[in-house]
């Protein structure tokens, strides 16, 4: 078997801890994954993985071999990327993780235009609001909001997303219009459960940033679900401007407390730390920055 390919298969097994998931990711059979690992073990004369019916665990030799495999494969990838960059050729596969709503509305259109520009690039897109482990899941670039990240990752700030408070005319007729930030505490607020700070809403005031603890009987993990709940009269939504503007224009949602704008979302490109960033990764991140800034 191709030793380098076997090393790649073993590396992903060590990171994912699953023969089945690696088989799906690499589009090979589960038995092929097992054969690659067994071939390496026979070649080296050591046990790399301790396997039971339910668990995989690296042996001491396996852990050492994994570290060397990761280093060797990264060197190969970086060398190929360096040569490609020198020839002004952007090529290879990009595995990208993007949040569902923002990804569908704002990132996917840019991905299509990026692919048109670079026909030798292949893209594998994961649409998911969870914070994936970039190394374990083999992600080249993740698009994330917020300002706190794992210090072992490289981040590039792409843009800020303004947000707005909105509620339906029906809700406001029944419960009144909030006149101050503290009024929010007596209102039903739609909580975004995808963030640890979902019940703490931050606003820009003359003195700086003011945080308000809000409550509500509806929690959602999707910005679109938050907008729908607000449209149906269930409370006040804190939503991205770009998502709520069409509903504001048609009159189904009303903006609130515009004198105290919510703190914007920061949007970042995040990627694993390495000594050399592949040309396709650098080009993709720079392209997003230019288009979103």
C-alpha positions as CSV (number, residue, x, y, z in Angstrom):
1,X,0.0,0.0,0.0
2,X,1.0,3.6,-0.5
3,X,2.7,4.5,2.8
4,X,1.9,8.2,2.7
5,X,-1.8,7.4,2.1
6,X,-1.7,4.9,4.9
7,X,-0.2,7.5,7.2
8,X,-3.0,9.9,6.2
9,X,-5.7,7.3,7.0
10,X,-4.0,6.5,10.3
11,X,-3.7,10.2,11.2
12,X,-7.4,10.7,10.7
13,X,-8.3,7.6,12.7
14,X,-6.2,8.9,15.6
15,X,-7.9,12.3,15.4
16,X,-11.5,11.0,15.0
17,X,-11.3,7.7,16.9
18,X,-13.6,6.0,14.4
19,X,-12.9,3.7,11.5
20,X,-16.4,4.3,10.2
21,X,-16.2,8.1,10.1
22,X,-12.8,8.1,8.5
23,X,-14.2,5.7,5.8
24,X,-17.0,8.2,5.1
25,X,-14.7,11.2,5.1
26,X,-12.1,9.6,2.7
27,X,-14.8,7.8,0.6
28,X,-13.3,4.4,1.1
29,X,-14.6,1.2,2.8
30,X,-14.2,0.6,6.5
31,X,-12.2,-2.6,5.7
32,X,-9.8,-0.4,3.7
33,X,-9.3,1.8,6.7
34,X,-8.5,-1.2,8.8
35,X,-6.1,-2.6,6.2
36,X,-4.2,0.7,6.0
37,X,-3.7,0.7,9.8
38,X,-2.8,-3.0,9.9
39,X,-0.3,-2.5,7.0
40,X,1.5,0.2,9.0
41,X,1.5,-1.9,12.1
42,X,3.0,-4.8,10.2
43,X,5.6,-2.5,8.5
44,X,6.6,-1.0,11.9
45,X,6.3,-4.2,13.9
46,X,4.4,-2.4,16.7
47,X,0.8,-2.0,17.8
48,X,-0.4,1.6,16.9
49,X,-4.0,1.2,18.2
50,X,-5.5,-0.7,21.0
51,X,-9.0,-1.7,19.7
52,X,-12.0,-3.0,21.5
53,X,-15.6,-3.4,20.2
54,X,-16.4,0.1,21.3
55,X,-13.2,2.1,21.7
56,X,-10.0,3.0,19.9
57,X,-7.0,4.3,21.8
58,X,-3.5,5.1,20.7
59,X,-0.7,3.0,22.1
60,X,2.4,4.8,23.3
61,X,4.1,4.0,20.0
62,X,0.9,5.0,18.2
63,X,0.9,8.4,19.9
64,X,4.5,9.0,18.9
65,X,3.8,7.8,15.3
66,X,0.8,10.0,15.1
67,X,2.8,13.1,16.0
68,X,5.4,12.3,13.3
69,X,2.7,11.5,10.7
70,X,1.0,14.9,11.4
71,X,4.3,16.7,11.0
72,X,5.3,14.8,7.8
73,X,1.9,15.2,6.1
74,X,1.8,18.9,7.1
75,X,5.3,19.4,5.6
76,X,4.2,17.8,2.4
77,X,1.0,19.9,2.2
78,X,2.9,23.1,2.9
79,X,5.6,22.2,0.3
80,X,3.0,21.6,-2.4
81,X,1.1,24.8,-1.4
82,X,4.4,26.8,-1.5
83,X,5.2,25.5,-5.0
84,X,1.6,26.1,-6.2
85,X,1.7,29.6,-4.7
86,X,5.0,30.3,-6.5
87,X,3.3,29.3,-9.8
88,X,0.2,31.5,-8.9
89,X,-1.9,28.3,-8.9
90,X,-4.6,28.0,-6.3
91,X,-5.7,24.4,-6.2
92,X,-6.6,21.5,-3.8
93,X,-9.4,20.8,-1.4
94,X,-10.8,23.2,1.1
95,X,-12.9,21.8,4.0
96,X,-15.0,24.6,5.5
97,X,-17.3,24.9,8.5
98,X,-19.9,27.7,8.4
99,X,-22.8,28.5,10.6
100,X,-26.1,27.5,9.1
101,X,-28.1,30.8,8.6
102,X,-25.2,33.2,8.1
103,X,-23.6,30.6,5.9
104,X,-26.6,30.1,3.6
105,X,-27.3,33.8,3.2
106,X,-23.9,35.5,3.3
107,X,-21.1,32.9,2.8
108,X,-22.4,30.4,0.2
109,X,-22.8,33.1,-2.5
110,X,-19.2,34.1,-2.0
111,X,-18.1,30.5,-2.1
112,X,-19.7,30.0,-5.5
113,X,-18.0,33.1,-6.9
114,X,-14.7,31.9,-5.3
115,X,-15.0,28.6,-7.1
116,X,-15.7,30.4,-10.4
117,X,-12.5,32.3,-9.9
118,X,-10.4,29.3,-9.0
119,X,-11.6,26.3,-11.0
120,X,-8.9,24.0,-9.5
121,X,-10.2,24.3,-6.0
122,X,-12.5,21.7,-4.5
123,X,-14.7,22.6,-1.5
124,X,-16.2,20.4,1.2
125,X,-18.8,22.5,3.1
126,X,-20.1,21.7,6.6
127,X,-23.2,23.8,7.5
128,X,-23.4,23.6,11.3
129,X,-23.9,26.0,14.2
130,X,-21.9,24.0,16.6
131,X,-18.3,24.8,17.3
132,X,-16.5,21.9,15.6
133,X,-13.0,20.8,16.6
134,X,-11.0,21.9,13.6
135,X,-8.2,19.5,14.0
136,X,-10.3,16.4,14.8
137,X,-12.7,17.0,11.9
138,X,-10.0,18.1,9.4
139,X,-11.4,21.6,8.9
140,X,-9.2,24.1,7.0
141,X,-11.3,27.2,7.8
142,X,-14.2,27.8,10.1
143,X,-16.4,31.0,10.0
144,X,-17.4,31.9,13.5
145,X,-19.0,34.8,15.4
146,X,-17.9,36.2,18.7
147,X,-14.6,37.6,20.1
148,X,-13.2,34.7,22.3
149,X,-11.4,31.9,20.6
150,X,-9.0,29.0,21.4
151,X,-5.5,30.6,21.6
152,X,-4.1,27.7,19.6
153,X,-6.1,28.8,16.5
154,X,-5.3,31.6,14.0
155,X,-8.1,34.1,13.6
156,X,-8.8,36.8,11.0
157,X,-11.6,39.3,11.6
158,X,-13.7,39.5,8.5
159,X,-16.5,42.0,9.4
160,X,-18.9,43.2,12.0
161,X,-22.6,42.4,11.7
162,X,-24.9,45.1,13.1
163,X,-28.0,43.9,15.0
164,X,-31.4,45.3,15.8
165,X,-34.2,44.7,18.3
166,X,-37.5,43.8,16.7
167,X,-41.0,42.8,17.7
168,X,-44.3,42.4,15.8
169,X,-46.9,45.2,15.9
170,X,-49.3,42.7,17.5
171,X,-46.9,42.0,20.4
172,X,-46.2,45.7,21.0
173,X,-50.0,46.4,20.9
174,X,-50.5,43.8,23.7
175,X,-47.4,44.4,25.8
176,X,-46.4,48.0,25.1
177,X,-43.3,49.4,23.5
178,X,-40.1,49.4,25.6
179,X,-38.8,52.9,26.1
180,X,-35.5,52.1,27.8
181,X,-33.1,49.2,28.0
182,X,-34.3,48.3,31.5
183,X,-37.8,47.9,30.1
184,X,-36.6,44.8,28.4
185,X,-36.5,43.0,31.7
186,X,-40.3,42.9,31.9
187,X,-40.7,41.8,28.3
188,X,-40.7,38.4,26.7
189,X,-37.4,38.1,24.9
190,X,-36.5,35.4,22.5
191,X,-33.3,33.7,23.7
192,X,-30.6,32.5,21.3
193,X,-29.4,29.2,22.9
194,X,-26.5,28.9,20.5
195,X,-24.4,31.3,22.6
196,X,-23.4,31.0,26.2
197,X,-24.4,34.7,26.6
198,X,-27.8,34.2,25.0
199,X,-29.6,35.8,27.9
200,X,-27.2,38.7,28.2
201,X,-27.8,41.4,25.6
202,X,-25.1,44.1,25.1
203,X,-25.9,47.6,23.9
204,X,-23.8,50.6,22.9
205,X,-24.6,53.6,25.2
206,X,-22.7,56.9,25.7
207,X,-20.9,55.5,28.7
208,X,-19.7,52.4,26.8
209,X,-21.4,48.9,26.8
210,X,-24.4,48.1,28.9
211,X,-25.4,44.5,29.5
212,X,-29.0,43.6,30.2
213,X,-30.2,40.2,31.5
214,X,-33.3,39.2,29.6
215,X,-35.8,36.4,30.0
216,X,-38.3,34.6,27.8
217,X,-40.2,31.4,27.4
218,X,-38.9,30.7,23.9
219,X,-35.3,29.6,23.2
220,X,-34.0,28.9,19.7
221,X,-30.7,27.9,18.2
222,X,-31.3,29.6,14.9
223,X,-31.5,33.4,14.0
224,X,-34.3,32.6,11.5
225,X,-36.3,30.8,14.2
226,X,-35.9,33.9,16.4
227,X,-37.3,36.1,13.6
228,X,-40.2,33.8,13.0
229,X,-41.1,33.7,16.8
230,X,-41.0,37.5,16.8
231,X,-43.2,37.8,13.7
232,X,-45.7,35.5,15.3
233,X,-46.0,37.8,18.3
234,X,-44.0,35.8,20.9
235,X,-41.6,38.5,22.0
236,X,-38.6,40.6,21.1
237,X,-35.8,39.3,18.9
238,X,-32.2,40.4,18.8
239,X,-31.4,39.8,15.2
240,X,-28.8,40.6,12.5
241,X,-29.8,43.7,10.5
242,X,-29.5,41.9,7.1
243,X,-31.9,39.2,8.3
244,X,-34.6,41.5,9.8
245,X,-34.5,44.3,7.2
246,X,-37.0,42.7,4.8
247,X,-39.6,42.1,7.6
248,X,-39.1,45.7,8.8
249,X,-39.7,47.0,5.3
250,X,-42.9,45.0,4.9
251,X,-44.2,46.0,8.3
252,X,-44.3,42.6,10.0
253,X,-41.5,43.7,12.4
254,X,-40.9,47.0,14.2
255,X,-37.4,48.1,15.2
256,X,-37.0,49.1,18.9
257,X,-34.7,51.3,21.0
258,X,-32.7,52.4,18.0
259,X,-31.0,55.1,20.1
260,X,-29.1,52.2,21.9
261,X,-27.9,49.9,19.1
262,X,-27.0,46.3,20.1
263,X,-23.3,45.4,20.2
264,X,-22.5,44.0,16.7
265,X,-21.5,40.4,16.1
266,X,-17.8,40.0,15.1
267,X,-17.3,37.5,12.3
268,X,-13.9,35.7,12.1
269,X,-12.2,33.2,9.9
270,X,-10.6,30.6,12.2
271,X,-8.0,28.0,11.1
272,X,-5.5,25.7,12.8
273,X,-2.1,27.1,13.6
274,X,0.7,25.9,11.3
275,X,4.1,27.3,10.2
276,X,2.8,27.7,6.6
277,X,-0.7,28.5,5.5
278,X,-1.7,26.8,2.2
279,X,-2.2,29.2,-0.6
280,X,-5.8,28.1,-1.1
281,X,-6.6,28.8,2.6
282,X,-4.9,32.3,2.4
283,X,-6.7,33.1,-0.8
284,X,-10.1,32.1,0.5
285,X,-9.8,34.0,3.7
286,X,-8.6,37.1,1.9
287,X,-11.4,36.8,-0.6
288,X,-14.0,36.6,2.2
289,X,-12.4,39.6,3.9
290,X,-12.5,41.8,0.8
291,X,-16.2,40.8,0.1
292,X,-17.5,41.1,3.6
293,X,-15.5,44.1,4.9
